[in-house]
Amino acid sequence: MDVMLHVTSRDSGKIAMPIMRALKRSNANWGCFLTNDGVELLDNKDFIVALSGSTQSMVCEYSWEKSGRSLEDCPIARGSQTFNSTMMGNASRLISL
């Protein structure tokens, strides 16, 4: 993976979405992991569309559950922080938001 976005805050959307669109336009191999209150960005349809260009996108299952959302309503794959670590280890560059 060329670039991994590590989204940890609901306020990161304003920065993350333009970066994700640029990565998609450049045909980069990129991924995104959402955790903490960054999971709230999955309520934004534009954010989900921006994620569509990723090679791999995942949300922290614990953060998703802690936010009070139903497991069935998660629009992307759920995974543990172990997946987060693996994604980071496979990335050439990391953008932490």
Sequence and secondary structure as in RCSB ss.txt:
>XXXX:A:sequence
MDVMLHVTSRDSGKIAMPIMRALKRSNANWGCFLTNDGVELLDNKDFIVALSGSTQSMVCEYSWEKSGRSLEDCP
IARGSQTFNSTMMGNASRLISL
>XXXX:A:secstr
  EEEEE  GGGHHHHHHHHHHHHHTT  EEEEE GGGGGGGG HHHHHHHTT SEEEEEHHHHHHTT  GGG S
SEEE HHHHHHHHHH SEEEE 
